[in-house]
Amino acid sequence: MKPSKDIKLNIRSDSEDPRAAILSNLADTPFTIDGHAFPSVESALQGIKFSDPEKQQEVFAMDGKSALQAGRKITLLVDESKSSFV
Protein backbone atom coordinates (compact mmCIF):
# COMPACT_ATOMS: atom_id res chain seq x y z
CA MET A 1 0.00 0.00 0.00
CA LYS A 2 1.40 3.37 -1.00
CA PRO A 3 1.15 6.07 1.72
CA SER A 4 -0.88 9.17 1.00
CA LYS A 5 1.09 12.35 0.32
CA ASP A 6 -1.05 14.14 2.91
CA ILE A 7 0.12 12.03 5.86
CA LYS A 8 2.42 13.94 8.19
CA LEU A 9 4.46 12.33 10.91
CA ASN A 10 5.44 14.46 13.88
CA ILE A 11 8.54 12.77 15.26
CA ARG A 12 8.41 13.09 19.03
CA SER A 13 9.41 10.73 21.81
CA ASP A 14 5.99 11.16 23.44
CA SER A 15 4.02 10.59 20.23
CA GLU A 16 1.07 8.25 20.37
CA ASP A 17 2.08 7.09 16.89
CA PRO A 18 4.71 4.37 17.45
CA ARG A 19 6.30 5.14 14.07
CA ALA A 20 7.00 8.70 15.18
CA ALA A 21 8.15 7.76 18.70
CA ILE A 22 10.74 5.23 17.51
CA LEU A 23 12.27 7.77 15.11
CA SER A 24 12.95 10.25 17.91
CA ASN A 25 16.55 10.75 19.07
CA LEU A 26 15.28 9.98 22.57
CA ALA A 27 13.92 6.56 21.64
CA ASP A 28 15.47 3.45 23.13
CA THR A 29 17.23 2.34 19.94
CA PRO A 30 20.57 0.82 21.00
CA PHE A 31 23.43 0.81 18.51
CA THR A 32 27.19 0.29 18.53
CA ILE A 33 29.98 2.35 16.96
CA ASP A 34 33.58 1.12 17.09
CA GLY A 35 32.72 -1.33 19.85
CA HIS A 36 31.00 1.27 22.05
CA ALA A 37 27.30 0.73 22.76
CA PHE A 38 24.84 3.63 23.00
CA PRO A 39 21.27 3.23 24.27
CA SER A 40 19.96 6.01 22.01
CA VAL A 41 21.01 8.53 19.39
CA GLU A 42 20.54 11.31 21.96
CA SER A 43 23.00 9.72 24.40
CA ALA A 44 25.67 9.74 21.70
CA LEU A 45 24.91 13.31 20.60
CA GLN A 46 24.86 14.74 24.11
CA GLY A 47 27.88 12.76 25.35
CA ILE A 48 30.22 14.27 22.77
CA LYS A 49 29.61 17.70 24.30
CA PHE A 50 31.65 16.73 27.38
CA SER A 51 35.43 17.00 27.41
CA ASP A 52 35.81 15.06 30.68
CA PRO A 53 36.14 11.40 29.61
CA GLU A 54 34.41 10.09 32.76
CA LYS A 55 31.41 12.41 32.37
CA GLN A 56 31.29 11.66 28.65
CA GLN A 57 31.07 7.91 29.31
CA GLU A 58 28.40 8.53 31.93
CA VAL A 59 26.26 10.47 29.45
CA PHE A 60 26.92 7.92 26.69
CA ALA A 61 25.32 5.29 28.95
CA MET A 62 22.20 7.34 29.82
CA ASP A 63 18.74 6.92 28.36
CA GLY A 64 17.78 9.59 25.84
CA LYS A 65 15.85 11.91 28.16
CA SER A 66 18.53 11.83 30.85
CA ALA A 67 21.25 12.50 28.27
CA LEU A 68 19.27 15.43 26.87
CA GLN A 69 19.02 16.96 30.35
CA ALA A 70 22.73 16.46 31.00
CA GLY A 71 23.74 17.98 27.67
CA ARG A 72 21.38 20.93 28.04
CA LYS A 73 23.68 22.31 30.75
CA ILE A 74 26.51 22.49 28.21
CA THR A 75 24.27 23.86 25.47
CA LEU A 76 23.16 26.75 27.69
CA LEU A 77 26.81 27.74 28.23
CA VAL A 78 27.52 28.13 24.50
CA ASP A 79 28.33 31.68 23.46
CA GLU A 80 26.85 31.97 19.96
CA SER A 81 29.18 34.88 19.17
CA LYS A 82 32.21 32.55 19.37
CA SER A 83 33.05 29.53 17.26
CA SER A 84 32.89 26.24 19.13
CA PHE A 85 33.45 22.66 18.11
CA VAL A 86 32.64 19.24 19.50
PDB file of N, CA, C and O in Angstrom:
ATOM      1  N   MET A   1       0.832  -1.176   0.000  1.00  0.00           N
ATOM      2  CA  MET A   1       0.000   0.000   0.000  1.00  0.00           C
ATOM      3  C   MET A   1       0.879   1.243   0.000  1.00  0.00           C
ATOM      4  O   MET A   1       1.783   1.362   0.827  1.00  0.00           O
ATOM      5  N   LYS A   2       0.631   2.145  -0.895  1.00  0.00           N
ATOM      6  CA  LYS A   2       1.404   3.374  -1.005  1.00  0.00           C
ATOM      7  C   LYS A   2       0.816   4.426  -0.060  1.00  0.00           C
ATOM      8  O   LYS A   2      -0.390   4.672  -0.086  1.00  0.00           O
ATOM      9  N   PRO A   3       1.675   5.063   0.792  1.00  0.00           N
ATOM     10  CA  PRO A   3       1.148   6.065   1.719  1.00  0.00           C
ATOM     11  C   PRO A   3       0.656   7.314   0.985  1.00  0.00           C
ATOM     12  O   PRO A   3       1.180   7.687  -0.065  1.00  0.00           O
ATOM     13  N   SER A   4      -0.346   7.936   1.556  1.00  0.00           N
ATOM     14  CA  SER A   4      -0.884   9.174   1.000  1.00  0.00           C
ATOM     15  C   SER A   4       0.130  10.298   1.179  1.00  0.00           C
ATOM     16  O   SER A   4       0.859  10.326   2.170  1.00  0.00           O
ATOM     17  N   LYS A   5       0.179  11.213   0.233  1.00  0.00           N
ATOM     18  CA  LYS A   5       1.093  12.347   0.319  1.00  0.00           C
ATOM     19  C   LYS A   5       0.683  13.314   1.430  1.00  0.00           C
ATOM     20  O   LYS A   5       1.489  14.141   1.855  1.00  0.00           O
ATOM     21  N   ASP A   6      -0.550  13.219   1.901  1.00  0.00           N
ATOM     22  CA  ASP A   6      -1.054  14.142   2.909  1.00  0.00           C
ATOM     23  C   ASP A   6      -0.721  13.706   4.341  1.00  0.00           C
ATOM     24  O   ASP A   6      -0.951  14.469   5.279  1.00  0.00           O
ATOM     25  N   ILE A   7      -0.198  12.523   4.521  1.00  0.00           N
ATOM     26  CA  ILE A   7       0.119  12.031   5.861  1.00  0.00           C
ATOM     27  C   ILE A   7       1.379  12.721   6.362  1.00  0.00           C
ATOM     28  O   ILE A   7       2.410  12.738   5.690  1.00  0.00           O
ATOM     29  N   LYS A   8       1.272  13.288   7.558  1.00  0.00           N
ATOM     30  CA  LYS A   8       2.417  13.938   8.192  1.00  0.00           C
ATOM     31  C   LYS A   8       2.741  13.185   9.461  1.00  0.00           C
ATOM     32  O   LYS A   8       1.846  12.733  10.175  1.00  0.00           O
ATOM     33  N   LEU A   9       4.017  13.053   9.736  1.00  0.00           N
ATOM     34  CA  LEU A   9       4.464  12.330  10.906  1.00  0.00           C
ATOM     35  C   LEU A   9       5.268  13.286  11.774  1.00  0.00           C
ATOM     36  O   LEU A   9       6.336  13.750  11.375  1.00  0.00           O
ATOM     37  N   ASN A  10       4.754  13.578  12.954  1.00  0.00           N
ATOM     38  CA  ASN A  10       5.439  14.462  13.883  1.00  0.00           C
ATOM     39  C   ASN A  10       6.320  13.602  14.782  1.00  0.00           C
ATOM     40  O   ASN A  10       5.826  12.924  15.683  1.00  0.00           O
ATOM     41  N   ILE A  11       7.614  13.633  14.534  1.00  0.00           N
ATOM     42  CA  ILE A  11       8.543  12.773  15.255  1.00  0.00           C
ATOM     43  C   ILE A  11       8.811  13.353  16.633  1.00  0.00           C
ATOM     44  O   ILE A  11       9.491  14.368  16.779  1.00  0.00           O
ATOM     45  N   ARG A  12       8.266  12.692  17.629  1.00  0.00           N
ATOM     46  CA  ARG A  12       8.414  13.089  19.035  1.00  0.00           C
ATOM     47  C   ARG A  12       8.491  11.825  19.888  1.00  0.00           C
ATOM     48  O   ARG A  12       7.857  10.815  19.583  1.00  0.00           O
ATOM     49  N   SER A  13       9.265  11.897  20.942  1.00  0.00           N
ATOM     50  CA  SER A  13       9.407  10.732  21.810  1.00  0.00           C
ATOM     51  C   SER A  13       8.104  10.394  22.526  1.00  0.00           C
ATOM     52  O   SER A  13       7.878   9.238  22.884  1.00  0.00           O
ATOM     53  N   ASP A  14       7.245  11.389  22.738  1.00  0.00           N
ATOM     54  CA  ASP A  14       5.986  11.156  23.435  1.00  0.00           C
ATOM     55  C   ASP A  14       4.794  10.990  22.487  1.00  0.00           C
ATOM     56  O   ASP A  14       3.639  11.075  22.906  1.00  0.00           O
ATOM     57  N   SER A  15       5.085  10.756  21.223  1.00  0.00           N
ATOM     58  CA  SER A  15       4.023  10.594  20.233  1.00  0.00           C
ATOM     59  C   SER A  15       3.216   9.326  20.505  1.00  0.00           C
ATOM     60  O   SER A  15       3.752   8.300  20.924  1.00  0.00           O
ATOM     61  N   GLU A  16       1.925   9.428  20.256  1.00  0.00           N
ATOM     62  CA  GLU A  16       1.067   8.246  20.366  1.00  0.00           C
ATOM     63  C   GLU A  16       1.236   7.330  19.155  1.00  0.00           C
ATOM     64  O   GLU A  16       0.848   6.162  19.190  1.00  0.00           O
ATOM     65  N   ASP A  17       1.813   7.868  18.096  1.00  0.00           N
ATOM     66  CA  ASP A  17       2.077   7.088  16.893  1.00  0.00           C
ATOM     67  C   ASP A  17       3.429   6.390  17.077  1.00  0.00           C
ATOM     68  O   ASP A  17       4.458   7.064  17.114  1.00  0.00           O
ATOM     69  N   PRO A  18       3.452   5.075  17.190  1.00  0.00           N
ATOM     70  CA  PRO A  18       4.712   4.367  17.453  1.00  0.00           C
ATOM     71  C   PRO A  18       5.774   4.585  16.367  1.00  0.00           C
ATOM     72  O   PRO A  18       6.971   4.501  16.643  1.00  0.00           O
ATOM     73  N   ARG A  19       5.333   4.865  15.132  1.00  0.00           N
ATOM     74  CA  ARG A  19       6.304   5.138  14.068  1.00  0.00           C
ATOM     75  C   ARG A  19       7.062   6.424  14.367  1.00  0.00           C
ATOM     76  O   ARG A  19       8.268   6.504  14.134  1.00  0.00           O
ATOM     77  N   ALA A  20       6.373   7.411  14.872  1.00  0.00           N
ATOM     78  CA  ALA A  20       6.998   8.696  15.184  1.00  0.00           C
ATOM     79  C   ALA A  20       7.878   8.588  16.429  1.00  0.00           C
ATOM     80  O   ALA A  20       8.977   9.143  16.462  1.00  0.00           O
ATOM     81  N   ALA A  21       7.407   7.886  17.442  1.00  0.00           N
ATOM     82  CA  ALA A  21       8.152   7.765  18.699  1.00  0.00           C
ATOM     83  C   ALA A  21       9.487   7.048  18.499  1.00  0.00           C
ATOM     84  O   ALA A  21      10.492   7.458  19.079  1.00  0.00           O
ATOM     85  N   ILE A  22       9.516   6.007  17.705  1.00  0.00           N
ATOM     86  CA  ILE A  22      10.742   5.230  17.509  1.00  0.00           C
ATOM     87  C   ILE A  22      11.774   5.997  16.685  1.00  0.00           C
ATOM     88  O   ILE A  22      12.965   5.691  16.756  1.00  0.00           O
ATOM     89  N   LEU A  23      11.345   6.979  15.913  1.00  0.00           N
ATOM     90  CA  LEU A  23      12.269   7.775  15.107  1.00  0.00           C
ATOM     91  C   LEU A  23      12.896   8.934  15.886  1.00  0.00           C
ATOM     92  O   LEU A  23      13.811   9.592  15.390  1.00  0.00           O
ATOM     93  N   SER A  24      12.417   9.180  17.081  1.00  0.00           N
ATOM     94  CA  SER A  24      12.954  10.253  17.914  1.00  0.00           C
ATOM     95  C   SER A  24      14.374   9.920  18.381  1.00  0.00           C
ATOM     96  O   SER A  24      14.700   8.756  18.611  1.00  0.00           O
ATOM     97  N   ASN A  25      15.207  10.943  18.517  1.00  0.00           N
ATOM     98  CA  ASN A  25      16.554  10.750  19.067  1.00  0.00           C
ATOM     99  C   ASN A  25      16.507  10.199  20.487  1.00  0.00           C
ATOM    100  O   ASN A  25      17.463   9.568  20.938  1.00  0.00           O
ATOM    101  N   LEU A  26      15.415  10.429  21.188  1.00  0.00           N
ATOM    102  CA  LEU A  26      15.282   9.984  22.574  1.00  0.00           C
ATOM    103  C   LEU A  26      14.864   8.521  22.692  1.00  0.00           C
ATOM    104  O   LEU A  26      14.944   7.939  23.773  1.00  0.00           O
ATOM    105  N   ALA A  27      14.428   7.937  21.610  1.00  0.00           N
ATOM    106  CA  ALA A  27      13.924   6.557  21.641  1.00  0.00           C
ATOM    107  C   ALA A  27      15.007   5.569  22.057  1.00  0.00           C
ATOM    108  O   ALA A  27      16.191   5.755  21.775  1.00  0.00           O
ATOM    109  N   ASP A  28      14.570   4.527  22.725  1.00  0.00           N
ATOM    110  CA  ASP A  28      15.469   3.447  23.131  1.00  0.00           C
ATOM    111  C   ASP A  28      15.767   2.601  21.889  1.00  0.00           C
ATOM    112  O   ASP A  28      15.074   1.628  21.590  1.00  0.00           O
ATOM    113  N   THR A  29      16.829   3.011  21.176  1.00  0.00           N
ATOM    114  CA  THR A  29      17.235   2.338  19.939  1.00  0.00           C
ATOM    115  C   THR A  29      18.738   2.066  20.006  1.00  0.00           C
ATOM    116  O   THR A  29      19.521   2.748  19.345  1.00  0.00           O
ATOM    117  N   PRO A  30      19.138   1.084  20.792  1.00  0.00           N
ATOM    118  CA  PRO A  30      20.565   0.820  21.000  1.00  0.00           C
ATOM    119  C   PRO A  30      21.314   0.555  19.693  1.00  0.00           C
ATOM    120  O   PRO A  30      20.797  -0.067  18.764  1.00  0.00           O
ATOM    121  N   PHE A  31      22.558   1.053  19.660  1.00  0.00           N
ATOM    122  CA  PHE A  31      23.428   0.810  18.513  1.00  0.00           C
ATOM    123  C   PHE A  31      24.873   0.860  19.000  1.00  0.00           C
ATOM    124  O   PHE A  31      25.155   1.340  20.098  1.00  0.00           O
ATOM    125  N   THR A  32      25.774   0.361  18.174  1.00  0.00           N
ATOM    126  CA  THR A  32      27.192   0.294  18.527  1.00  0.00           C
ATOM    127  C   THR A  32      28.027   0.951  17.437  1.00  0.00           C
ATOM    128  O   THR A  32      27.793   0.748  16.245  1.00  0.00           O
ATOM    129  N   ILE A  33      29.006   1.744  17.868  1.00  0.00           N
ATOM    130  CA  ILE A  33      29.982   2.351  16.962  1.00  0.00           C
ATOM    131  C   ILE A  33      31.368   2.042  17.510  1.00  0.00           C
ATOM    132  O   ILE A  33      31.661   2.331  18.671  1.00  0.00           O
ATOM    133  N   ASP A  34      32.209   1.462  16.687  1.00  0.00           N
ATOM    134  CA  ASP A  34      33.585   1.121  17.090  1.00  0.00           C
ATOM    135  C   ASP A  34      33.646   0.396  18.432  1.00  0.00           C
ATOM    136  O   ASP A  34      34.523   0.663  19.254  1.00  0.00           O
ATOM    137  N   GLY A  35      32.713  -0.516  18.643  1.00  0.00           N
ATOM    138  CA  GLY A  35      32.716  -1.325  19.854  1.00  0.00           C
ATOM    139  C   GLY A  35      32.092  -0.662  21.068  1.00  0.00           C
ATOM    140  O   GLY A  35      32.025  -1.272  22.135  1.00  0.00           O
ATOM    141  N   HIS A  36      31.632   0.586  20.928  1.00  0.00           N
ATOM    142  CA  HIS A  36      31.003   1.275  22.051  1.00  0.00           C
ATOM    143  C   HIS A  36      29.491   1.294  21.846  1.00  0.00           C
ATOM    144  O   HIS A  36      29.002   1.740  20.808  1.00  0.00           O
ATOM    145  N   ALA A  37      28.755   0.805  22.846  1.00  0.00           N
ATOM    146  CA  ALA A  37      27.297   0.726  22.758  1.00  0.00           C
ATOM    147  C   ALA A  37      26.643   1.994  23.292  1.00  0.00           C
ATOM    148  O   ALA A  37      27.052   2.526  24.324  1.00  0.00           O
ATOM    149  N   PHE A  38      25.635   2.471  22.589  1.00  0.00           N
ATOM    150  CA  PHE A  38      24.844   3.627  22.999  1.00  0.00           C
ATOM    151  C   PHE A  38      23.388   3.183  23.105  1.00  0.00           C
ATOM    152  O   PHE A  38      22.910   2.454  22.237  1.00  0.00           O
ATOM    153  N   PRO A  39      22.675   3.605  24.146  1.00  0.00           N
ATOM    154  CA  PRO A  39      21.266   3.226  24.270  1.00  0.00           C
ATOM    155  C   PRO A  39      20.330   4.014  23.354  1.00  0.00           C
ATOM    156  O   PRO A  39      19.211   3.580  23.079  1.00  0.00           O
ATOM    157  N   SER A  40      20.797   5.181  22.882  1.00  0.00           N
ATOM    158  CA  SER A  40      19.963   6.014  22.015  1.00  0.00           C
ATOM    159  C   SER A  40      20.851   6.958  21.213  1.00  0.00           C
ATOM    160  O   SER A  40      22.021   7.156  21.542  1.00  0.00           O
ATOM    161  N   VAL A  41      20.291   7.531  20.173  1.00  0.00           N
ATOM    162  CA  VAL A  41      21.012   8.531  19.389  1.00  0.00           C
ATOM    163  C   VAL A  41      21.320   9.741  20.272  1.00  0.00           C
ATOM    164  O   VAL A  41      22.408  10.312  20.195  1.00  0.00           O
ATOM    165  N   GLU A  42      20.366  10.124  21.103  1.00  0.00           N
ATOM    166  CA  GLU A  42      20.542  11.305  21.961  1.00  0.00           C
ATOM    167  C   GLU A  42      21.698  11.130  22.933  1.00  0.00           C
ATOM    168  O   GLU A  42      22.429  12.086  23.191  1.00  0.00           O
ATOM    169  N   SER A  43      21.880   9.941  23.474  1.00  0.00           N
ATOM    170  CA  SER A  43      22.997   9.722  24.404  1.00  0.00           C
ATOM    171  C   SER A  43      24.340   9.917  23.712  1.00  0.00           C
ATOM    172  O   SER A  43      25.283  10.422  24.322  1.00  0.00           O
ATOM    173  N   ALA A  44      24.434   9.526  22.458  1.00  0.00           N
ATOM    174  CA  ALA A  44      25.673   9.737  21.696  1.00  0.00           C
ATOM    175  C   ALA A  44      25.871  11.216  21.398  1.00  0.00           C
ATOM    176  O   ALA A  44      26.969  11.743  21.577  1.00  0.00           O
ATOM    177  N   LEU A  45      24.817  11.891  20.946  1.00  0.00           N
ATOM    178  CA  LEU A  45      24.913  13.309  20.595  1.00  0.00           C
ATOM    179  C   LEU A  45      25.249  14.183  21.807  1.00  0.00           C
ATOM    180  O   LEU A  45      26.075  15.091  21.711  1.00  0.00           O
ATOM    181  N   GLN A  46      24.622  13.913  22.923  1.00  0.00           N
ATOM    182  CA  GLN A  46      24.861  14.741  24.105  1.00  0.00           C
ATOM    183  C   GLN A  46      26.205  14.413  24.750  1.00  0.00           C
ATOM    184  O   GLN A  46      26.872  15.311  25.264  1.00  0.00           O
ATOM    185  N   GLY A  47      26.610  13.162  24.733  1.00  0.00           N
ATOM    186  CA  GLY A  47      27.878  12.758  25.347  1.00  0.00           C
ATOM    187  C   GLY A  47      29.088  13.421  24.725  1.00  0.00           C
ATOM    188  O   GLY A  47      30.059  13.710  25.424  1.00  0.00           O
ATOM    189  N   ILE A  48      29.052  13.668  23.418  1.00  0.00           N
ATOM    190  CA  ILE A  48      30.218  14.267  22.768  1.00  0.00           C
ATOM    191  C   ILE A  48      30.424  15.723  23.159  1.00  0.00           C
ATOM    192  O   ILE A  48      31.460  16.305  22.838  1.00  0.00           O
ATOM    193  N   LYS A  49      29.465  16.315  23.839  1.00  0.00           N
ATOM    194  CA  LYS A  49      29.613  17.699  24.300  1.00  0.00           C
ATOM    195  C   LYS A  49      30.568  17.811  25.489  1.00  0.00           C
ATOM    196  O   LYS A  49      31.051  18.903  25.790  1.00  0.00           O
ATOM    197  N   PHE A  50      30.843  16.709  26.160  1.00  0.00           N
ATOM    198  CA  PHE A  50      31.646  16.735  27.381  1.00  0.00           C
ATOM    199  C   PHE A  50      33.102  16.405  27.092  1.00  0.00           C
ATOM    200  O   PHE A  50      33.408  15.424  26.414  1.00  0.00           O
ATOM    201  N   SER A  51      33.998  17.241  27.616  1.00  0.00           N
ATOM    202  CA  SER A  51      35.432  17.001  27.411  1.00  0.00           C
ATOM    203  C   SER A  51      35.996  16.038  28.459  1.00  0.00           C
ATOM    204  O   SER A  51      36.994  15.363  28.207  1.00  0.00           O
ATOM    205  N   ASP A  52      35.366  15.972  29.625  1.00  0.00           N
ATOM    206  CA  ASP A  52      35.807  15.055  30.680  1.00  0.00           C
ATOM    207  C   ASP A  52      35.426  13.629  30.279  1.00  0.00           C
ATOM    208  O   ASP A  52      34.242  13.313  30.154  1.00  0.00           O
ATOM    209  N   PRO A  53      36.433  12.766  30.075  1.00  0.00           N
ATOM    210  CA  PRO A  53      36.139  11.398  29.607  1.00  0.00           C
ATOM    211  C   PRO A  53      35.191  10.616  30.520  1.00  0.00           C
ATOM    212  O   PRO A  53      34.368   9.841  30.032  1.00  0.00           O
ATOM    213  N   GLU A  54      35.296  10.809  31.829  1.00  0.00           N
ATOM    214  CA  GLU A  54      34.414  10.086  32.759  1.00  0.00           C
ATOM    215  C   GLU A  54      32.964  10.544  32.594  1.00  0.00           C
ATOM    216  O   GLU A  54      32.049   9.724  32.521  1.00  0.00           O
ATOM    217  N   LYS A  55      32.769  11.858  32.538  1.00  0.00           N
ATOM    218  CA  LYS A  55      31.414  12.406  32.368  1.00  0.00           C
ATOM    219  C   LYS A  55      30.862  12.015  31.003  1.00  0.00           C
ATOM    220  O   LYS A  55      29.679  11.704  30.870  1.00  0.00           O
ATOM    221  N   GLN A  56      31.718  12.034  29.999  1.00  0.00           N
ATOM    222  CA  GLN A  56      31.295  11.660  28.653  1.00  0.00           C
ATOM    223  C   GLN A  56      30.773  10.221  28.645  1.00  0.00           C
ATOM    224  O   GLN A  56      29.713   9.950  28.081  1.00  0.00           O
ATOM    225  N   GLN A  57      31.503   9.312  29.260  1.00  0.00           N
ATOM    226  CA  GLN A  57      31.071   7.912  29.311  1.00  0.00           C
ATOM    227  C   GLN A  57      29.768   7.753  30.084  1.00  0.00           C
ATOM    228  O   GLN A  57      28.920   6.928  29.742  1.00  0.00           O
ATOM    229  N   GLU A  58      29.628   8.556  31.128  1.00  0.00           N
ATOM    230  CA  GLU A  58      28.400   8.528  31.928  1.00  0.00           C
ATOM    231  C   GLU A  58      27.193   8.932  31.066  1.00  0.00           C
ATOM    232  O   GLU A  58      26.151   8.279  31.100  1.00  0.00           O
ATOM    233  N   VAL A  59      27.347  10.007  30.303  1.00  0.00           N
ATOM    234  CA  VAL A  59      26.258  10.474  29.448  1.00  0.00           C
ATOM    235  C   VAL A  59      26.014   9.487  28.307  1.00  0.00           C
ATOM    236  O   VAL A  59      24.865   9.237  27.946  1.00  0.00           O
ATOM    237  N   PHE A  60      27.068   8.932  27.745  1.00  0.00           N
ATOM    238  CA  PHE A  60      26.921   7.924  26.688  1.00  0.00           C
ATOM    239  C   PHE A  60      26.048   6.756  27.142  1.00  0.00           C
ATOM    240  O   PHE A  60      25.358   6.151  26.321  1.00  0.00           O
ATOM    241  N   ALA A  61      26.067   6.434  28.424  1.00  0.00           N
ATOM    242  CA  ALA A  61      25.320   5.287  28.947  1.00  0.00           C
ATOM    243  C   ALA A  61      23.889   5.628  29.367  1.00  0.00           C
ATOM    244  O   ALA A  61      23.113   4.731  29.695  1.00  0.00           O
ATOM    245  N   MET A  62      23.534   6.907  29.359  1.00  0.00           N
ATOM    246  CA  MET A  62      22.203   7.338  29.818  1.00  0.00           C
ATOM    247  C   MET A  62      21.115   7.053  28.784  1.00  0.00           C
ATOM    248  O   MET A  62      21.382   6.914  27.590  1.00  0.00           O
ATOM    249  N   ASP A  63      19.878   6.969  29.285  1.00  0.00           N
ATOM    250  CA  ASP A  63      18.744   6.917  28.363  1.00  0.00           C
ATOM    251  C   ASP A  63      18.626   8.287  27.696  1.00  0.00           C
ATOM    252  O   ASP A  63      19.234   9.253  28.157  1.00  0.00           O
ATOM    253  N   GLY A  64      17.864   8.377  26.638  1.00  0.00           N
ATOM    254  CA  GLY A  64      17.779   9.589  25.836  1.00  0.00           C
ATOM    255  C   GLY A  64      17.366  10.830  26.605  1.00  0.00           C
ATOM    256  O   GLY A  64      17.988  11.882  26.456  1.00  0.00           O
ATOM    257  N   LYS A  65      16.329  10.729  27.424  1.00  0.00           N
ATOM    258  CA  LYS A  65      15.847  11.909  28.158  1.00  0.00           C
ATOM    259  C   LYS A  65      16.872  12.380  29.180  1.00  0.00           C
ATOM    260  O   LYS A  65      17.077  13.584  29.337  1.00  0.00           O
ATOM    261  N   SER A  66      17.514  11.460  29.870  1.00  0.00           N
ATOM    262  CA  SER A  66      18.534  11.834  30.853  1.00  0.00           C
ATOM    263  C   SER A  66      19.732  12.479  30.165  1.00  0.00           C
ATOM    264  O   SER A  66      20.289  13.455  30.667  1.00  0.00           O
ATOM    265  N   ALA A  67      20.126  11.938  29.023  1.00  0.00           N
ATOM    266  CA  ALA A  67      21.247  12.498  28.273  1.00  0.00           C
ATOM    267  C   ALA A  67      20.915  13.907  27.782  1.00  0.00           C
ATOM    268  O   ALA A  67      21.766  14.796  27.822  1.00  0.00           O
ATOM    269  N   LEU A  68      19.697  14.108  27.324  1.00  0.00           N
ATOM    270  CA  LEU A  68      19.272  15.429  26.867  1.00  0.00           C
ATOM    271  C   LEU A  68      19.380  16.440  28.005  1.00  0.00           C
ATOM    272  O   LEU A  68      19.864  17.554  27.803  1.00  0.00           O
ATOM    273  N   GLN A  69      18.936  16.061  29.184  1.00  0.00           N
ATOM    274  CA  GLN A  69      19.018  16.956  30.346  1.00  0.00           C
ATOM    275  C   GLN A  69      20.464  17.256  30.710  1.00  0.00           C
ATOM    276  O   GLN A  69      20.798  18.398  31.026  1.00  0.00           O
ATOM    277  N   ALA A  70      21.317  16.257  30.670  1.00  0.00           N
ATOM    278  CA  ALA A  70      22.731  16.458  30.997  1.00  0.00           C
ATOM    279  C   ALA A  70      23.401  17.379  29.981  1.00  0.00           C
ATOM    280  O   ALA A  70      24.162  18.268  30.361  1.00  0.00           O
ATOM    281  N   GLY A  71      23.131  17.179  28.721  1.00  0.00           N
ATOM    282  CA  GLY A  71      23.741  17.981  27.666  1.00  0.00           C
ATOM    283  C   GLY A  71      23.204  19.396  27.596  1.00  0.00           C
ATOM    284  O   GLY A  71      23.893  20.299  27.122  1.00  0.00           O
ATOM    285  N   ARG A  72      21.985  19.596  28.061  1.00  0.00           N
ATOM    286  CA  ARG A  72      21.383  20.930  28.036  1.00  0.00           C
ATOM    287  C   ARG A  72      22.221  21.918  28.849  1.00  0.00           C
ATOM    288  O   ARG A  72      22.306  23.096  28.500  1.00  0.00           O
ATOM    289  N   LYS A  73      22.835  21.442  29.924  1.00  0.00           N
ATOM    290  CA  LYS A  73      23.683  22.307  30.755  1.00  0.00           C
ATOM    291  C   LYS A  73      24.840  22.876  29.924  1.00  0.00           C
ATOM    292  O   LYS A  73      25.196  24.047  30.060  1.00  0.00           O
ATOM    293  N   ILE A  74      25.412  22.043  29.075  1.00  0.00           N
ATOM    294  CA  ILE A  74      26.511  22.486  28.213  1.00  0.00           C
ATOM    295  C   ILE A  74      25.974  23.426  27.134  1.00  0.00           C
ATOM    296  O   ILE A  74      26.572  24.464  26.854  1.00  0.00           O
ATOM    297  N   THR A  75      24.857  23.059  26.540  1.00  0.00           N
ATOM    298  CA  THR A  75      24.268  23.859  25.471  1.00  0.00           C
ATOM    299  C   THR A  75      23.982  25.286  25.941  1.00  0.00           C
ATOM    300  O   THR A  75      24.209  26.243  25.200  1.00  0.00           O
ATOM    301  N   LEU A  76      23.490  25.426  27.159  1.00  0.00           N
ATOM    302  CA  LEU A  76      23.162  26.746  27.691  1.00  0.00           C
ATOM    303  C   LEU A  76      24.397  27.612  27.927  1.00  0.00           C
ATOM    304  O   LEU A  76      24.282  28.833  28.028  1.00  0.00           O
ATOM    305  N   LEU A  77      25.571  26.998  28.016  1.00  0.00           N
ATOM    306  CA  LEU A  77      26.814  27.735  28.227  1.00  0.00           C
ATOM    307  C   LEU A  77      27.443  28.227  26.927  1.00  0.00           C
ATOM    308  O   LEU A  77      28.387  29.016  26.957  1.00  0.00           O
ATOM    309  N   VAL A  78      26.933  27.769  25.793  1.00  0.00           N
ATOM    310  CA  VAL A  78      27.518  28.126  24.500  1.00  0.00           C
ATOM    311  C   VAL A  78      27.297  29.607  24.208  1.00  0.00           C
ATOM    312  O   VAL A  78      26.181  30.119  24.295  1.00  0.00           O
ATOM    313  N   ASP A  79      28.382  30.272  23.863  1.00  0.00           N
ATOM    314  CA  ASP A  79      28.327  31.677  23.456  1.00  0.00           C
ATOM    315  C   ASP A  79      28.249  31.694  21.936  1.00  0.00           C
ATOM    316  O   ASP A  79      29.238  31.410  21.260  1.00  0.00           O
ATOM    317  N   GLU A  80      27.091  32.022  21.401  1.00  0.00           N
ATOM    318  CA  GLU A  80      26.855  31.967  19.957  1.00  0.00           C
ATOM    319  C   GLU A  80      27.732  32.941  19.171  1.00  0.00           C
ATOM    320  O   GLU A  80      27.867  32.813  17.955  1.00  0.00           O
ATOM    321  N   SER A  81      28.330  33.918  19.867  1.00  0.00           N
ATOM    322  CA  SER A  81      29.184  34.876  19.166  1.00  0.00           C
ATOM    323  C   SER A  81      30.585  34.326  18.942  1.00  0.00           C
ATOM    324  O   SER A  81      31.389  34.943  18.242  1.00  0.00           O
ATOM    325  N   LYS A  82      30.886  33.168  19.530  1.00  0.00           N
ATOM    326  CA  LYS A  82      32.209  32.547  19.372  1.00  0.00           C
ATOM    327  C   LYS A  82      32.061  31.183  18.688  1.00  0.00           C
ATOM    328  O   LYS A  82      31.079  30.470  18.891  1.00  0.00           O
ATOM    329  N   SER A  83      33.044  30.850  17.890  1.00  0.00           N
ATOM    330  CA  SER A  83      33.054  29.529  17.260  1.00  0.00           C
ATOM    331  C   SER A  83      33.322  28.472  18.317  1.00  0.00           C
ATOM    332  O   SER A  83      34.139  28.676  19.214  1.00  0.00           O
ATOM    333  N   SER A  84      32.638  27.350  18.211  1.00  0.00           N
ATOM    334  CA  SER A  84      32.887  26.236  19.126  1.00  0.00           C
ATOM    335  C   SER A  84      32.720  24.938  18.355  1.00  0.00           C
ATOM    336  O   SER A  84      31.958  24.858  17.392  1.00  0.00           O
ATOM    337  N   PHE A  85      33.443  23.935  18.798  1.00  0.00           N
ATOM    338  CA  PHE A  85      33.451  22.658  18.106  1.00  0.00           C
ATOM    339  C   PHE A  85      33.335  21.522  19.104  1.00  0.00           C
ATOM    340  O   PHE A  85      33.782  21.638  20.245  1.00  0.00           O
ATOM    341  N   VAL A  86      32.740  20.440  18.676  1.00  0.00           N
ATOM    342  CA  VAL A  86      32.643  19.245  19.499  1.00  0.00           C
ATOM    343  C   VAL A  86      33.664  18.260  18.965  1.00  0.00           C
ATOM    344  O   VAL A  86      33.789  17.154  19.491  1.00  0.00           O
TER     345      VAL A  86
END
